[in-house]
């Protein structure tokens, strides 16, 4: 379900804004949100080096957007997409850690995601 929300928001992001803005905002803020969300929900702690790496990579992607005139709506939907990325990443991390086998988890994830996309695509 979390991946389906991501796909819907990503499609909406590209409908509302330019990819050169939407992609860096969505992908640049997602690691920061994921680190915060994982810390708050499951107590995941990053080392200082990992925190610096997350901050630098996020900053690097967000620099691509500075000075690009874009609509507030595009940025807001891109941020919502970022939240969905952080959400599916957290859930995937929890799922793969609790699954008996990583491959088994991935097969079920892809199968269920594909099936859940069919009604959306049909609509």
Phi and psi restraints in degrees (range 20) as a CNS / XPLOR table:
assign (resid 1 and name C) (resid 2 and name N)
       (resid 2 and name CA) (resid 2 and name C) 1.0 -63.8 20.0 2
assign (resid 2 and name N) (resid 2 and name CA)
       (resid 2 and name C) (resid 3 and name N) 1.0 -37.4 20.0 2
assign (resid 2 and name C) (resid 3 and name N)
       (resid 3 and name CA) (resid 3 and name C) 1.0 -68.0 20.0 2
assign (resid 3 and name N) (resid 3 and name CA)
       (resid 3 and name C) (resid 4 and name N) 1.0 -36.9 20.0 2
assign (resid 3 and name C) (resid 4 and name N)
       (resid 4 and name CA) (resid 4 and name C) 1.0 -62.7 20.0 2
assign (resid 4 and name N) (resid 4 and name CA)
       (resid 4 and name C) (resid 5 and name N) 1.0 -43.9 20.0 2
assign (resid 4 and name C) (resid 5 and name N)
       (resid 5 and name CA) (resid 5 and name C) 1.0 -58.9 20.0 2
assign (resid 5 and name N) (resid 5 and name CA)
       (resid 5 and name C) (resid 6 and name N) 1.0 -42.7 20.0 2
assign (resid 5 and name C) (resid 6 and name N)
       (resid 6 and name CA) (resid 6 and name C) 1.0 -59.0 20.0 2
assign (resid 6 and name N) (resid 6 and name CA)
       (resid 6 and name C) (resid 7 and name N) 1.0 -48.4 20.0 2
assign (resid 6 and name C) (resid 7 and name N)
       (resid 7 and name CA) (resid 7 and name C) 1.0 -61.8 20.0 2
assign (resid 7 and name N) (resid 7 and name CA)
       (resid 7 and name C) (resid 8 and name N) 1.0 -42.8 20.0 2
assign (resid 7 and name C) (resid 8 and name N)
       (resid 8 and name CA) (resid 8 and name C) 1.0 -62.7 20.0 2
assign (resid 8 and name N) (resid 8 and name CA)
       (resid 8 and name C) (resid 9 and name N) 1.0 -45.7 20.0 2
assign (resid 8 and name C) (resid 9 and name N)
       (resid 9 and name CA) (resid 9 and name C) 1.0 -66.8 20.0 2
assign (resid 9 and name N) (resid 9 and name CA)
       (resid 9 and name C) (resid 10 and name N) 1.0 -37.4 20.0 2
assign (resid 9 and name C) (resid 10 and name N)
       (resid 10 and name CA) (resid 10 and name C) 1.0 -63.7 20.0 2
assign (resid 10 and name N) (resid 10 and name CA)
       (resid 10 and name C) (resid 11 and name N) 1.0 -44.6 20.0 2
assign (resid 10 and name C) (resid 11 and name N)
       (resid 11 and name CA) (resid 11 and name C) 1.0 -61.2 20.0 2
assign (resid 11 and name N) (resid 11 and name CA)
       (resid 11 and name C) (resid 12 and name N) 1.0 -43.4 20.0 2
assign (resid 11 and name C) (resid 12 and name N)
       (resid 12 and name CA) (resid 12 and name C) 1.0 -64.7 20.0 2
assign (resid 12 and name N) (resid 12 and name CA)
       (resid 12 and name C) (resid 13 and name N) 1.0 -39.2 20.0 2
assign (resid 12 and name C) (resid 13 and name N)
       (resid 13 and name CA) (resid 13 and name C) 1.0 -58.7 20.0 2
assign (resid 13 and name N) (resid 13 and name CA)
       (resid 13 and name C) (resid 14 and name N) 1.0 -45.9 20.0 2
assign (resid 13 and name C) (resid 14 and name N)
       (resid 14 and name CA) (resid 14 and name C) 1.0 -71.7 20.0 2
assign (resid 14 and name N) (resid 14 and name CA)
       (resid 14 and name C) (resid 15 and name N) 1.0 -24.5 20.0 2
assign (resid 14 and name C) (resid 15 and name N)
       (resid 15 and name CA) (resid 15 and name C) 1.0 -72.3 20.0 2
assign (resid 15 and name N) (resid 15 and name CA)
       (resid 15 and name C) (resid 16 and name N) 1.0 -38.8 20.0 2
assign (resid 15 and name C) (resid 16 and name N)
       (resid 16 and name CA) (resid 16 and name C) 1.0 -86.6 20.0 2
assign (resid 16 and name N) (resid 16 and name CA)
       (resid 16 and name C) (resid 17 and name N) 1.0 -36.0 20.0 2
assign (resid 16 and name C) (resid 17 and name N)
       (resid 17 and name CA) (resid 17 and name C) 1.0 -132.3 20.0 2
assign (resid 17 and name N) (resid 17 and name CA)
       (resid 17 and name C) (resid 18 and name N) 1.0 168.6 20.0 2
assign (resid 17 and name C) (resid 18 and name N)
       (resid 18 and name CA) (resid 18 and name C) 1.0 -76.2 20.0 2
assign (resid 18 and name N) (resid 18 and name CA)
       (resid 18 and name C) (resid 19 and name N) 1.0 143.2 20.0 2
assign (resid 18 and name C) (resid 19 and name N)
       (resid 19 and name CA) (resid 19 and name C) 1.0 -59.2 20.0 2
assign (resid 19 and name N) (resid 19 and name CA)
       (resid 19 and name C) (resid 20 and name N) 1.0 -32.4 20.0 2
assign (resid 19 and name C) (resid 20 and name N)
       (resid 20 and name CA) (resid 20 and name C) 1.0 -66.9 20.0 2
assign (resid 20 and name N) (resid 20 and name CA)
       (resid 20 and name C) (resid 21 and name N) 1.0 -15.4 20.0 2
assign (resid 20 and name C) (resid 21 and name N)
       (resid 21 and name CA) (resid 21 and name C) 1.0 -104.9 20.0 2
assign (resid 21 and name N) (resid 21 and name CA)
       (resid 21 and name C) (resid 22 and name N) 1.0 -48.7 20.0 2
assign (resid 21 and name C) (resid 22 and name N)
       (resid 22 and name CA) (resid 22 and name C) 1.0 -61.6 20.0 2
assign (resid 22 and name N) (resid 22 and name CA)
       (resid 22 and name C) (resid 23 and name N) 1.0 -47.0 20.0 2
assign (resid 22 and name C) (resid 23 and name N)
       (resid 23 and name CA) (resid 23 and name C) 1.0 -62.6 20.0 2
assign (resid 23 and name N) (resid 23 and name CA)
       (resid 23 and name C) (resid 24 and name N) 1.0 -49.4 20.0 2
assign (resid 23 and name C) (resid 24 and name N)
       (resid 24 and name CA) (resid 24 and name C) 1.0 -63.3 20.0 2
assign (resid 24 and name N) (resid 24 and name CA)
       (resid 24 and name C) (resid 25 and name N) 1.0 -34.8 20.0 2
assign (resid 24 and name C) (resid 25 and name N)
       (resid 25 and name CA) (resid 25 and name C) 1.0 -68.0 20.0 2
assign (resid 25 and name N) (resid 25 and name CA)
       (resid 25 and name C) (resid 26 and name N) 1.0 -48.3 20.0 2
assign (resid 25 and name C) (resid 26 and name N)
       (resid 26 and name CA) (resid 26 and name C) 1.0 -64.5 20.0 2
assign (resid 26 and name N) (resid 26 and name CA)
       (resid 26 and name C) (resid 27 and name N) 1.0 -48.3 20.0 2
assign (resid 26 and name C) (resid 27 and name N)
       (resid 27 and name CA) (resid 27 and name C) 1.0 -80.5 20.0 2
assign (resid 27 and name N) (resid 27 and name CA)
       (resid 27 and name C) (resid 28 and name N) 1.0 -23.3 20.0 2
assign (resid 27 and name C) (resid 28 and name N)
       (resid 28 and name CA) (resid 28 and name C) 1.0 -79.1 20.0 2
assign (resid 28 and name N) (resid 28 and name CA)
       (resid 28 and name C) (resid 29 and name N) 1.0 -31.9 20.0 2
assign (resid 28 and name C) (resid 29 and name N)
       (resid 29 and name CA) (resid 29 and name C) 1.0 -92.3 20.0 2
assign (resid 29 and name N) (resid 29 and name CA)
       (resid 29 and name C) (resid 30 and name N) 1.0 -20.7 20.0 2
assign (resid 29 and name C) (resid 30 and name N)
       (resid 30 and name CA) (resid 30 and name C) 1.0 -58.4 20.0 2
assign (resid 30 and name N) (resid 30 and name CA)
       (resid 30 and name C) (resid 31 and name N) 1.0 -44.7 20.0 2
assign (resid 30 and name C) (resid 31 and name N)
       (resid 31 and name CA) (resid 31 and name C) 1.0 -62.6 20.0 2
assign (resid 31 and name N) (resid 31 and name CA)
       (resid 31 and name C) (resid 32 and name N) 1.0 -37.1 20.0 2
assign (resid 31 and name C) (resid 32 and name N)
       (resid 32 and name CA) (resid 32 and name C) 1.0 -64.6 20.0 2
assign (resid 32 and name N) (resid 32 and name CA)
       (resid 32 and name C) (resid 33 and name N) 1.0 -45.9 20.0 2
assign (resid 32 and name C) (resid 33 and name N)
       (resid 33 and name CA) (resid 33 and name C) 1.0 -64.0 20.0 2
assign (resid 33 and name N) (resid 33 and name CA)
       (resid 33 and name C) (resid 34 and name N) 1.0 -40.7 20.0 2
assign (resid 33 and name C) (resid 34 and name N)
       (resid 34 and name CA) (resid 34 and name C) 1.0 -63.6 20.0 2
assign (resid 34 and name N) (resid 34 and name CA)
       (resid 34 and name C) (resid 35 and name N) 1.0 -44.1 20.0 2
assign (resid 34 and name C) (resid 35 and name N)
       (resid 35 and name CA) (resid 35 and name C) 1.0 -60.1 20.0 2
assign (resid 35 and name N) (resid 35 and name CA)
       (resid 35 and name C) (resid 36 and name N) 1.0 -43.3 20.0 2
assign (resid 35 and name C) (resid 36 and name N)
       (resid 36 and name CA) (resid 36 and name C) 1.0 -67.4 20.0 2
assign (resid 36 and name N) (resid 36 and name CA)
       (resid 36 and name C) (resid 37 and name N) 1.0 -46.1 20.0 2
assign (resid 36 and name C) (resid 37 and name N)
       (resid 37 and name CA) (resid 37 and name C) 1.0 -62.9 20.0 2
assign (resid 37 and name N) (resid 37 and name CA)
       (resid 37 and name C) (resid 38 and name N) 1.0 -42.1 20.0 2
assign (resid 37 and name C) (resid 38 and name N)
       (resid 38 and name CA) (resid 38 and name C) 1.0 -66.7 20.0 2
assign (resid 38 and name N) (resid 38 and name CA)
       (resid 38 and name C) (resid 39 and name N) 1.0 -36.2 20.0 2
assign (resid 38 and name C) (resid 39 and name N)
       (resid 39 and name CA) (resid 39 and name C) 1.0 -65.9 20.0 2
assign (resid 39 and name N) (resid 39 and name CA)
       (resid 39 and name C) (resid 40 and name N) 1.0 -45.9 20.0 2
assign (resid 39 and name C) (resid 40 and name N)
       (resid 40 and name CA) (resid 40 and name C) 1.0 -69.9 20.0 2
assign (resid 40 and name N) (resid 40 and name CA)
       (resid 40 and name C) (resid 41 and name N) 1.0 -40.0 20.0 2
assign (resid 40 and name C) (resid 41 and name N)
       (resid 41 and name CA) (resid 41 and name C) 1.0 -89.1 20.0 2
assign (resid 41 and name N) (resid 41 and name CA)
       (resid 41 and name C) (resid 42 and name N) 1.0 -41.4 20.0 2
assign (resid 41 and name C) (resid 42 and name N)
       (resid 42 and name CA) (resid 42 and name C) 1.0 -123.4 20.0 2
assign (resid 42 and name N) (resid 42 and name CA)
       (resid 42 and name C) (resid 43 and name N) 1.0 8.3 20.0 2
assign (resid 42 and name C) (resid 43 and name N)
       (resid 43 and name CA) (resid 43 and name C) 1.0 70.9 20.0 2
assign (resid 43 and name N) (resid 43 and name CA)
       (resid 43 and name C) (resid 44 and name N) 1.0 23.2 20.0 2
assign (resid 43 and name C) (resid 44 and name N)
       (resid 44 and name CA) (resid 44 and name C) 1.0 -69.2 20.0 2
assign (resid 44 and name N) (resid 44 and name CA)
       (resid 44 and name C) (resid 45 and name N) 1.0 124.7 20.0 2
assign (resid 44 and name C) (resid 45 and name N)
       (resid 45 and name CA) (resid 45 and name C) 1.0 -110.6 20.0 2
assign (resid 45 and name N) (resid 45 and name CA)
       (resid 45 and name C) (resid 46 and name N) 1.0 130.2 20.0 2
assign (resid 45 and name C) (resid 46 and name N)
       (resid 46 and name CA) (resid 46 and name C) 1.0 -94.4 20.0 2
assign (resid 46 and name N) (resid 46 and name CA)
       (resid 46 and name C) (resid 47 and name N) 1.0 148.4 20.0 2
assign (resid 46 and name C) (resid 47 and name N)
       (resid 47 and name CA) (resid 47 and name C) 1.0 -74.4 20.0 2
assign (resid 47 and name N) (resid 47 and name CA)
       (resid 47 and name C) (resid 48 and name N) 1.0 167.9 20.0 2
assign (resid 47 and name C) (resid 48 and name N)
       (resid 48 and name CA) (resid 48 and name C) 1.0 -58.6 20.0 2
assign (resid 48 and name N) (resid 48 and name CA)
       (resid 48 and name C) (resid 49 and name N) 1.0 -44.0 20.0 2
assign (resid 48 and name C) (resid 49 and name N)
       (resid 49 and name CA) (resid 49 and name C) 1.0 -61.8 20.0 2
assign (resid 49 and name N) (resid 49 and name CA)
       (resid 49 and name C) (resid 50 and name N) 1.0 -40.2 20.0 2
assign (resid 49 and name C) (resid 50 and name N)
       (resid 50 and name CA) (resid 50 and name C) 1.0 -67.1 20.0 2
assign (resid 50 and name N) (resid 50 and name CA)
       (resid 50 and name C) (resid 51 and name N) 1.0 -40.1 20.0 2
assign (resid 50 and name C) (resid 51 and name N)
       (resid 51 and name CA) (resid 51 and name C) 1.0 -62.4 20.0 2
assign (resid 51 and name N) (resid 51 and name CA)
       (resid 51 and name C) (resid 52 and name N) 1.0 -41.5 20.0 2
assign (resid 51 and name C) (resid 52 and name N)
       (resid 52 and name CA) (resid 52 and name C) 1.0 -64.5 20.0 2
assign (resid 52 and name N) (resid 52 and name CA)
       (resid 52 and name C) (resid 53 and name N) 1.0 -42.0 20.0 2
assign (resid 52 and name C) (resid 53 and name N)
       (resid 53 and name CA) (resid 53 and name C) 1.0 -62.8 20.0 2
assign (resid 53 and name N) (resid 53 and name CA)
       (resid 53 and name C) (resid 54 and name N) 1.0 -44.2 20.0 2
assign (resid 53 and name C) (resid 54 and name N)
       (resid 54 and name CA) (resid 54 and name C) 1.0 -62.4 20.0 2
assign (resid 54 and name N) (resid 54 and name CA)
       (resid 54 and name C) (resid 55 and name N) 1.0 -46.5 20.0 2
assign (resid 54 and name C) (resid 55 and name N)
       (resid 55 and name CA) (resid 55 and name C) 1.0 -62.9 20.0 2
assign (resid 55 and name N) (resid 55 and name CA)
       (resid 55 and name C) (resid 56 and name N) 1.0 -43.9 20.0 2
assign (resid 55 and name C) (resid 56 and name N)
       (resid 56 and name CA) (resid 56 and name C) 1.0 -66.9 20.0 2
assign (resid 56 and name N) (resid 56 and name CA)
       (resid 56 and name C) (resid 57 and name N) 1.0 -42.9 20.0 2
assign (resid 56 and name C) (resid 57 and name N)
       (resid 57 and name CA) (resid 57 and name C) 1.0 -68.1 20.0 2
assign (resid 57 and name N) (resid 57 and name CA)
       (resid 57 and name C) (resid 58 and name N) 1.0 -38.5 20.0 2
assign (resid 57 and name C) (resid 58 and name N)
       (resid 58 and name CA) (resid 58 and name C) 1.0 -65.4 20.0 2
assign (resid 58 and name N) (resid 58 and name CA)
       (resid 58 and name C) (resid 59 and name N) 1.0 -45.0 20.0 2
assign (resid 58 and name C) (resid 59 and name N)
       (resid 59 and name CA) (resid 59 and name C) 1.0 -60.7 20.0 2
assign (resid 59 and name N) (resid 59 and name CA)
       (resid 59 and name C) (resid 60 and name N) 1.0 -42.1 20.0 2
assign (resid 59 and name C) (resid 60 and name N)
       (resid 60 and name CA) (resid 60 and name C) 1.0 -59.7 20.0 2
assign (resid 60 and name N) (resid 60 and name CA)
       (resid 60 and name C) (resid 61 and name N) 1.0 -41.5 20.0 2
assign (resid 60 and name C) (resid 61 and name N)
       (resid 61 and name CA) (resid 61 and name C) 1.0 -70.9 20.0 2
assign (resid 61 and name N) (resid 61 and name CA)
       (resid 61 and name C) (resid 62 and name N) 1.0 -39.6 20.0 2
assign (resid 61 and name C) (resid 62 and name N)
       (resid 62 and name CA) (resid 62 and name C) 1.0 -70.2 20.0 2
assign (resid 62 and name N) (resid 62 and name CA)
       (resid 62 and name C) (resid 63 and name N) 1.0 -26.4 20.0 2
assign (resid 62 and name C) (resid 63 and name N)
       (resid 63 and name CA) (resid 63 and name C) 1.0 -60.5 20.0 2
assign (resid 63 and name N) (resid 63 and name CA)
       (resid 63 and name C) (resid 64 and name N) 1.0 -30.0 20.0 2
assign (resid 63 and name C) (resid 64 and name N)
       (resid 64 and name CA) (resid 64 and name C) 1.0 -63.1 20.0 2
assign (resid 64 and name N) (resid 64 and name CA)
       (resid 64 and name C) (resid 65 and name N) 1.0 -19.8 20.0 2
assign (resid 64 and name C) (resid 65 and name N)
       (resid 65 and name CA) (resid 65 and name C) 1.0 -96.1 20.0 2
assign (resid 65 and name N) (resid 65 and name CA)
       (resid 65 and name C) (resid 66 and name N) 1.0 -22.0 20.0 2
assign (resid 65 and name C) (resid 66 and name N)
       (resid 66 and name CA) (resid 66 and name C) 1.0 -57.0 20.0 2
assign (resid 66 and name N) (resid 66 and name CA)
       (resid 66 and name C) (resid 67 and name N) 1.0 130.1 20.0 2
assign (resid 66 and name C) (resid 67 and name N)
       (resid 67 and name CA) (resid 67 and name C) 1.0 84.3 20.0 2
assign (resid 67 and name N) (resid 67 and name CA)
       (resid 67 and name C) (resid 68 and name N) 1.0 -1.9 20.0 2
assign (resid 67 and name C) (resid 68 and name N)
       (resid 68 and name CA) (resid 68 and name C) 1.0 -90.4 20.0 2
assign (resid 68 and name N) (resid 68 and name CA)
       (resid 68 and name C) (resid 69 and name N) 1.0 116.1 20.0 2
assign (resid 68 and name C) (resid 69 and name N)
       (resid 69 and name CA) (resid 69 and name C) 1.0 -66.4 20.0 2
assign (resid 69 and name N) (resid 69 and name CA)
       (resid 69 and name C) (resid 70 and name N) 1.0 121.6 20.0 2
assign (resid 69 and name C) (resid 70 and name N)
       (resid 70 and name CA) (resid 70 and name C) 1.0 -145.4 20.0 2
assign (resid 70 and name N) (resid 70 and name CA)
       (resid 70 and name C) (resid 71 and name N) 1.0 162.7 20.0 2
assign (resid 70 and name C) (resid 71 and name N)
       (resid 71 and name CA) (resid 71 and name C) 1.0 -78.0 20.0 2
assign (resid 71 and name N) (resid 71 and name CA)
       (resid 71 and name C) (resid 72 and name N) 1.0 151.4 20.0 2
assign (resid 71 and name C) (resid 72 and name N)
       (resid 72 and name CA) (resid 72 and name C) 1.0 -62.7 20.0 2
assign (resid 72 and name N) (resid 72 and name CA)
       (resid 72 and name C) (resid 73 and name N) 1.0 -35.7 20.0 2
assign (resid 72 and name C) (resid 73 and name N)
       (resid 73 and name CA) (resid 73 and name C) 1.0 -61.6 20.0 2
assign (resid 73 and name N) (resid 73 and name CA)
       (resid 73 and name C) (resid 74 and name N) 1.0 -41.5 20.0 2
assign (resid 73 and name C) (resid 74 and name N)
       (resid 74 and name CA) (resid 74 and name C) 1.0 -63.8 20.0 2
assign (resid 74 and name N) (resid 74 and name CA)
       (resid 74 and name C) (resid 75 and name N) 1.0 -42.1 20.0 2
assign (resid 74 and name C) (resid 75 and name N)
       (resid 75 and name CA) (resid 75 and name C) 1.0 -66.8 20.0 2
assign (resid 75 and name N) (resid 75 and name CA)
       (resid 75 and name C) (resid 76 and name N) 1.0 -40.8 20.0 2
assign (resid 75 and name C) (resid 76 and name N)
       (resid 76 and name CA) (resid 76 and name C) 1.0 -64.9 20.0 2
assign (resid 76 and name N) (resid 76 and name CA)
       (resid 76 and name C) (resid 77 and name N) 1.0 -42.6 20.0 2
assign (resid 76 and name C) (resid 77 and name N)
       (resid 77 and name CA) (resid 77 and name C) 1.0 -69.4 20.0 2
assign (resid 77 and name N) (resid 77 and name CA)
       (resid 77 and name C) (resid 78 and name N) 1.0 -35.7 20.0 2
assign (resid 77 and name C) (resid 78 and name N)
       (resid 78 and name CA) (resid 78 and name C) 1.0 -64.2 20.0 2
assign (resid 78 and name N) (resid 78 and name CA)
       (resid 78 and name C) (resid 79 and name N) 1.0 -38.5 20.0 2
assign (resid 78 and name C) (resid 79 and name N)
       (resid 79 and name CA) (resid 79 and name C) 1.0 -67.0 20.0 2
assign (resid 79 and name N) (resid 79 and name CA)
       (resid 79 and name C) (resid 80 and name N) 1.0 -38.4 20.0 2
assign (resid 79 and name C) (resid 80 and name N)
       (resid 80 and name CA) (resid 80 and name C) 1.0 -63.2 20.0 2
assign (resid 80 and name N) (resid 80 and name CA)
       (resid 80 and name C) (resid 81 and name N) 1.0 -38.8 20.0 2
assign (resid 80 and name C) (resid 81 and name N)
       (resid 81 and name CA) (resid 81 and name C) 1.0 -61.9 20.0 2
assign (resid 81 and name N) (resid 81 and name CA)
       (resid 81 and name C) (resid 82 and name N) 1.0 -40.3 20.0 2
assign (resid 81 and name C) (resid 82 and name N)
       (resid 82 and name CA) (resid 82 and name C) 1.0 -61.4 20.0 2
assign (resid 82 and name N) (resid 82 and name CA)
       (resid 82 and name C) (resid 83 and name N) 1.0 -41.4 20.0 2
assign (resid 82 and name C) (resid 83 and name N)
       (resid 83 and name CA) (resid 83 and name C) 1.0 -62.7 20.0 2
assign (resid 83 and name N) (resid 83 and name CA)
       (resid 83 and name C) (resid 84 and name N) 1.0 -40.8 20.0 2
assign (resid 83 and name C) (resid 84 and name N)
       (resid 84 and name CA) (resid 84 and name C) 1.0 -67.5 20.0 2
assign (resid 84 and name N) (resid 84 and name CA)
       (resid 84 and name C) (resid 85 and name N) 1.0 -35.4 20.0 2
assign (resid 84 and name C) (resid 85 and name N)
       (resid 85 and name CA) (resid 85 and name C) 1.0 -62.8 20.0 2
assign (resid 85 and name N) (resid 85 and name CA)
       (resid 85 and name C) (resid 86 and name N) 1.0 -46.3 20.0 2
assign (resid 85 and name C) (resid 86 and name N)
       (resid 86 and name CA) (resid 86 and name C) 1.0 -61.9 20.0 2
assign (resid 86 and name N) (resid 86 and name CA)
       (resid 86 and name C) (resid 87 and name N) 1.0 -40.0 20.0 2
assign (resid 86 and name C) (resid 87 and name N)
       (resid 87 and name CA) (resid 87 and name C) 1.0 -64.7 20.0 2
assign (resid 87 and name N) (resid 87 and name CA)
       (resid 87 and name C) (resid 88 and name N) 1.0 -48.6 20.0 2
assign (resid 87 and name C) (resid 88 and name N)
       (resid 88 and name CA) (resid 88 and name C) 1.0 -70.5 20.0 2
assign (resid 88 and name N) (resid 88 and name CA)
       (resid 88 and name C) (resid 89 and name N) 1.0 -28.9 20.0 2
assign (resid 88 and name C) (resid 89 and name N)
       (resid 89 and name CA) (resid 89 and name C) 1.0 -67.9 20.0 2
assign (resid 89 and name N) (resid 89 and name CA)
       (resid 89 and name C) (resid 90 and name N) 1.0 -43.1 20.0 2
assign (resid 89 and name C) (resid 90 and name N)
       (resid 90 and name CA) (resid 90 and name C) 1.0 -63.5 20.0 2
assign (resid 90 and name N) (resid 90 and name CA)
       (resid 90 and name C) (resid 91 and name N) 1.0 -48.1 20.0 2
assign (resid 90 and name C) (resid 91 and name N)
       (resid 91 and name CA) (resid 91 and name C) 1.0 -63.4 20.0 2
assign (resid 91 and name N) (resid 91 and name CA)
       (resid 91 and name C) (resid 92 and name N) 1.0 -38.7 20.0 2
assign (resid 91 and name C) (resid 92 and name N)
       (resid 92 and name CA) (resid 92 and name C) 1.0 -64.3 20.0 2
assign (resid 92 and name N) (resid 92 and name CA)
       (resid 92 and name C) (resid 93 and name N) 1.0 -40.6 20.0 2
assign (resid 92 and name C) (resid 93 and name N)
       (resid 93 and name CA) (resid 93 and name C) 1.0 -63.3 20.0 2
assign (resid 93 and name N) (resid 93 and name CA)
       (resid 93 and name C) (resid 94 and name N) 1.0 -43.0 20.0 2
assign (resid 93 and name C) (resid 94 and name N)
       (resid 94 and name CA) (resid 94 and name C) 1.0 -65.6 20.0 2
assign (resid 94 and name N) (resid 94 and name CA)
       (resid 94 and name C) (resid 95 and name N) 1.0 -43.3 20.0 2
assign (resid 94 and name C) (resid 95 and name N)
       (resid 95 and name CA) (resid 95 and name C) 1.0 -63.5 20.0 2
assign (resid 95 and name N) (resid 95 and name CA)
       (resid 95 and name C) (resid 96 and name N) 1.0 -46.1 20.0 2
assign (resid 95 and name C) (resid 96 and name N)
       (resid 96 and name CA) (resid 96 and name C) 1.0 -69.9 20.0 2
assign (resid 96 and name N) (resid 96 and name CA)
       (resid 96 and name C) (resid 97 and name N) 1.0 -30.0 20.0 2
assign (resid 96 and name C) (resid 97 and name N)
       (resid 97 and name CA) (resid 97 and name C) 1.0 -71.4 20.0 2
assign (resid 97 and name N) (resid 97 and name CA)
       (resid 97 and name C) (resid 98 and name N) 1.0 -30.2 20.0 2
assign (resid 97 and name C) (resid 98 and name N)
       (resid 98 and name CA) (resid 98 and name C) 1.0 -94.7 20.0 2
assign (resid 98 and name N) (resid 98 and name CA)
       (resid 98 and name C) (resid 99 and name N) 1.0 -10.7 20.0 2
assign (resid 98 and name C) (resid 99 and name N)
       (resid 99 and name CA) (resid 99 and name C) 1.0 -76.0 20.0 2
assign (resid 99 and name N) (resid 99 and name CA)
       (resid 99 and name C) (resid 100 and name N) 1.0 150.4 20.0 2
assign (resid 99 and name C) (resid 100 and name N)
       (resid 100 and name CA) (resid 100 and name C) 1.0 -66.7 20.0 2
assign (resid 100 and name N) (resid 100 and name CA)
       (resid 100 and name C) (resid 101 and name N) 1.0 -24.5 20.0 2
assign (resid 100 and name C) (resid 101 and name N)
       (resid 101 and name CA) (resid 101 and name C) 1.0 -151.5 20.0 2
assign (resid 101 and name N) (resid 101 and name CA)
       (resid 101 and name C) (resid 102 and name N) 1.0 133.1 20.0 2
assign (resid 101 and name C) (resid 102 and name N)
       (resid 102 and name CA) (resid 102 and name C) 1.0 -62.9 20.0 2
assign (resid 102 and name N) (resid 102 and name CA)
       (resid 102 and name C) (resid 103 and name N) 1.0 -39.3 20.0 2
assign (resid 102 and name C) (resid 103 and name N)
       (resid 103 and name CA) (resid 103 and name C) 1.0 -65.0 20.0 2
assign (resid 103 and name N) (resid 103 and name CA)
       (resid 103 and name C) (resid 104 and name N) 1.0 -41.8 20.0 2
assign (resid 103 and name C) (resid 104 and name N)
       (resid 104 and name CA) (resid 104 and name C) 1.0 -59.5 20.0 2
assign (resid 104 and name N) (resid 104 and name CA)
       (resid 104 and name C) (resid 105 and name N) 1.0 -45.1 20.0 2
assign (resid 104 and name C) (resid 105 and name N)
       (resid 105 and name CA) (resid 105 and name C) 1.0 -59.1 20.0 2
assign (resid 105 and name N) (resid 105 and name CA)
       (resid 105 and name C) (resid 106 and name N) 1.0 -46.5 20.0 2
assign (resid 105 and name C) (resid 106 and name N)
       (resid 106 and name CA) (resid 106 and name C) 1.0 -65.8 20.0 2
assign (resid 106 and name N) (resid 106 and name CA)
       (resid 106 and name C) (resid 107 and name N) 1.0 -40.1 20.0 2
assign (resid 106 and name C) (resid 107 and name N)
       (resid 107 and name CA) (resid 107 and name C) 1.0 -61.7 20.0 2
assign (resid 107 and name N) (resid 107 and name CA)
       (resid 107 and name C) (resid 108 and name N) 1.0 -47.9 20.0 2
assign (resid 107 and name C) (resid 108 and name N)
       (resid 108 and name CA) (resid 108 and name C) 1.0 -64.2 20.0 2
assign (resid 108 and name N) (resid 108 and name CA)
       (resid 108 and name C) (resid 109 and name N) 1.0 -39.2 20.0 2
assign (resid 108 and name C) (resid 109 and name N)
       (resid 109 and name CA) (resid 109 and name C) 1.0 -60.6 20.0 2
assign (resid 109 and name N) (resid 109 and name CA)
       (resid 109 and name C) (resid 110 and name N) 1.0 -49.3 20.0 2
assign (resid 109 and name C) (resid 110 and name N)
       (resid 110 and name CA) (resid 110 and name C) 1.0 -65.9 20.0 2
assign (resid 110 and name N) (resid 110 and name CA)
       (resid 110 and name C) (resid 111 and name N) 1.0 -40.7 20.0 2
assign (resid 110 and name C) (resid 111 and name N)
       (resid 111 and name CA) (resid 111 and name C) 1.0 -62.4 20.0 2
assign (resid 111 and name N) (resid 111 and name CA)
       (resid 111 and name C) (resid 112 and name N) 1.0 -49.8 20.0 2
assign (resid 111 and name C) (resid 112 and name N)
       (resid 112 and name CA) (resid 112 and name C) 1.0 -68.0 20.0 2
assign (resid 112 and name N) (resid 112 and name CA)
       (resid 112 and name C) (resid 113 and name N) 1.0 -35.7 20.0 2
assign (resid 112 and name C) (resid 113 and name N)
       (resid 113 and name CA) (resid 113 and name C) 1.0 -65.0 20.0 2
assign (resid 113 and name N) (resid 113 and name CA)
       (resid 113 and name C) (resid 114 and name N) 1.0 -45.3 20.0 2
assign (resid 113 and name C) (resid 114 and name N)
       (resid 114 and name CA) (resid 114 and name C) 1.0 -59.7 20.0 2
assign (resid 114 and name N) (resid 114 and name CA)
       (resid 114 and name C) (resid 115 and name N) 1.0 -43.9 20.0 2
assign (resid 114 and name C) (resid 115 and name N)
       (resid 115 and name CA) (resid 115 and name C) 1.0 -66.2 20.0 2
assign (resid 115 and name N) (resid 115 and name CA)
       (resid 115 and name C) (resid 116 and name N) 1.0 -37.1 20.0 2
assign (resid 115 and name C) (resid 116 and name N)
       (resid 116 and name CA) (resid 116 and name C) 1.0 -73.1 20.0 2
assign (resid 116 and name N) (resid 116 and name CA)
       (resid 116 and name C) (resid 117 and name N) 1.0 -22.2 20.0 2
assign (resid 116 and name C) (resid 117 and name N)
       (resid 117 and name CA) (resid 117 and name C) 1.0 -76.7 20.0 2
assign (resid 117 and name N) (resid 117 and name CA)
       (resid 117 and name C) (resid 118 and name N) 1.0 -24.4 20.0 2
assign (resid 117 and name C) (resid 118 and name N)
       (resid 118 and name CA) (resid 118 and name C) 1.0 -56.8 20.0 2
assign (resid 118 and name N) (resid 118 and name CA)
       (resid 118 and name C) (resid 119 and name N) 1.0 -49.7 20.0 2
assign (resid 118 and name C) (resid 119 and name N)
       (resid 119 and name CA) (resid 119 and name C) 1.0 -63.5 20.0 2
assign (resid 119 and name N) (resid 119 and name CA)
       (resid 119 and name C) (resid 120 and name N) 1.0 -37.0 20.0 2
assign (resid 119 and name C) (resid 120 and name N)
       (resid 120 and name CA) (resid 120 and name C) 1.0 -63.2 20.0 2
assign (resid 120 and name N) (resid 120 and name CA)
       (resid 120 and name C) (resid 121 and name N) 1.0 -45.8 20.0 2
assign (resid 120 and name C) (resid 121 and name N)
       (resid 121 and name CA) (resid 121 and name C) 1.0 -65.5 20.0 2
assign (resid 121 and name N) (resid 121 and name CA)
       (resid 121 and name C) (resid 122 and name N) 1.0 -38.7 20.0 2
assign (resid 121 and name C) (resid 122 and name N)
       (resid 122 and name CA) (resid 122 and name C) 1.0 -63.9 20.0 2
assign (resid 122 and name N) (resid 122 and name CA)
       (resid 122 and name C) (resid 123 and name N) 1.0 -36.4 20.0 2
